[in-house]
Amino acid sequence: MSVLVTSGELRNRIYDYCVESGPITLPFSRPCFGGLRYACMILSIEYTPLYLARTIVLLQPSDVERYHAVFYPNLQSCG
């Protein structure tokens, strides 16, 4: 059964389960569930905002600009 044919409520429960259990450190640790965002366009649209809002990411100062460019491309630069 495809996730896409399930109800929105059930998909939201699945998405809640698929949140990282602790902080991820970039670029070294590999996120467990981040790849779900790339499974298909609908999953990306539904899951990405939840994933980004709930995932704690630890970055080195030198990686902040690259992280913002990849995950938040529409934000203006602070510097």
N, C-alpha and C positions, 0 to 999 in steps of 0.2 A: 504494500500500500504506500502510495506517495504521501509525503507530508503535506503537499499542496491540496489534496482533496479532503483533508481533515478540517474541522471547524476552526475558526480563528481563535477561539478560547483554548482549544487543545494545542494549537501551534504556539500560543503565548506561553503555555505551561512548559512546552518543550524548550522554547527559547530561554525561559527562566532557568531551566536545568543546565543549559549550555552557556553558562557564564563562568569565567575563570574562577577557580576556587581560591586563588590568592593573587598577589601582585605578579605581574610579569616584568622582567627586566629586559629591555631592548638594548642592543641587538642580540643578546646572548640566549635568553630563554625562548623556547618555542611555545607559543600559545596553543592550548589544546583545542579550542573551539573557534578560533578566528577564521579558519578555512571555510566554515559554514557560510560565511558571508559571500563566498564566491561560487556556491553550488548552482545558483540560478538567480535571475534578476529579481524574482518575487521574494526569495529568501533574503537577498541583499537589501532590498527596500524595507522589509519588515524587521529583520534581525540586526542590521548594522547600527541603527540608533540605540537600541537596547545594549548591544555589546559595547559600544564606545562609552555609553553613559555609566555602565557598571563595572568596567574593567579598569583596574588600577595598573597604570603603566609607570615603571620607574625608568627614567632616562638619564643619560649623562648630558651635561649642558651642551656639549658639542652635537648631540643628536636631536635636539629640540626642533630646529628648523626643518630638518628632513622629515621628522615625525609629523609635524604640522602640514607639510607639503603633501604627504601621502594620505593622511587620514582626514585632514580638514583643508582641502585645497581651496576652498572659497573664502577662507579667513584672510584678513589683511595682516601683513607683517607688523610686528610690534616694534621692530628696530628700524 
